[in-house]
């Protein structure tokens, strides 16, 4: 089964600024999945930024599993 990881942001302002793809990766069986609390690096505004996985939604489809990661800005 194909596993697709999609991203969303917990803050609408961040979502409006992000111009990257909403699909991060297509994973094969056995690859690790991001968990709540994990840090994800994305190219954001011309530099690499870190975001924390706030929530994770699993969406089972006929031919795939979609994991939707809801990211929040990492507070330093």
PAMI-410222 format. One record per residue (C-alpha): residue in one letter; residue number from 1; x, y, z. Coordinates in pm, 1 decimal. Layout:
BEGIN
A;NUM;X;Y;Z;
...
***
This chain:
BEGIN
X;1;0.0;0.0;0.0;
X;2;126.9;344.4;-90.2;
X;3;166.2;592.2;197.5;
X;4;145.4;962.4;114.6;
X;5;244.4;1230.7;364.6;
X;6;70.6;1567.0;325.0;
X;7;123.0;1883.8;526.0;
X;8;-102.0;2152.3;667.5;
X;9;-27.7;2431.0;914.3;
X;10;-199.8;2503.5;1244.5;
X;11;-165.2;2877.0;1175.6;
X;12;-344.5;3021.5;870.6;
X;13;-81.0;3295.1;838.5;
X;14;193.5;3032.2;800.2;
X;15;-16.1;2842.0;545.8;
X;16;-56.0;3159.4;339.3;
X;17;322.8;3216.4;337.8;
X;18;424.7;2858.8;249.2;
X;19;462.2;2813.8;-125.5;
X;20;595.6;2459.2;-126.7;
X;21;416.7;2136.8;-217.9;
X;22;147.2;2004.4;13.6;
X;23;276.9;1649.4;-36.6;
X;24;606.5;1591.6;141.8;
X;25;677.8;1236.1;38.7;
X;26;549.7;904.1;-75.9;
X;27;677.3;639.2;162.5;
X;28;724.4;270.5;111.3;
X;29;640.3;5.6;367.2;
X;30;885.0;6.0;656.2;
X;31;985.9;372.9;631.3;
X;32;935.6;571.0;953.8;
X;33;638.0;806.4;984.0;
X;34;662.7;1145.6;1153.5;
X;35;500.7;1134.4;1497.5;
X;36;351.3;1409.2;1711.6;
X;37;632.5;1623.1;1854.2;
X;38;881.1;1538.5;1576.2;
X;39;1058.9;1824.4;1399.3;
X;40;1020.3;1864.9;1022.9;
X;41;1248.0;2087.1;812.2;
X;42;1093.5;2268.4;513.7;
X;43;1219.2;2533.9;277.0;
X;44;1016.2;2834.2;386.9;
X;45;1063.2;3192.1;272.3;
X;46;1398.1;3117.4;105.8;
X;47;1552.6;2941.6;407.1;
X;48;1515.1;2611.5;587.1;
X;49;1279.1;2633.7;885.0;
X;50;1190.0;2375.2;1147.2;
X;51;831.2;2297.1;1237.0;
X;52;691.7;2070.6;1507.6;
X;53;431.0;1805.5;1421.8;
X;54;128.6;1921.2;1623.7;
X;55;-124.1;1661.4;1506.2;
X;56;-134.3;1366.2;1270.1;
X;57;-446.3;1256.7;1081.3;
X;58;-463.6;915.5;915.6;
X;59;-687.7;895.7;609.1;
X;60;-741.4;547.5;469.7;
X;61;-820.1;540.1;98.2;
X;62;-888.9;248.9;-136.2;
X;63;-533.2;226.7;-270.4;
X;64;-330.4;429.9;-20.2;
X;65;-291.7;569.6;328.2;
X;66;-263.1;948.2;356.0;
X;67;-95.1;1086.7;666.2;
X;68;-177.2;1452.7;711.8;
X;69;72.3;1633.1;933.2;
X;70;-49.5;1952.0;1096.2;
X;71;260.7;2158.5;1165.3;
X;72;320.0;2449.1;1397.7;
X;73;610.4;2692.2;1405.8;
X;74;884.9;2568.8;1636.7;
X;75;922.0;2794.4;1936.9;
X;76;1283.2;2843.1;2041.5;
***
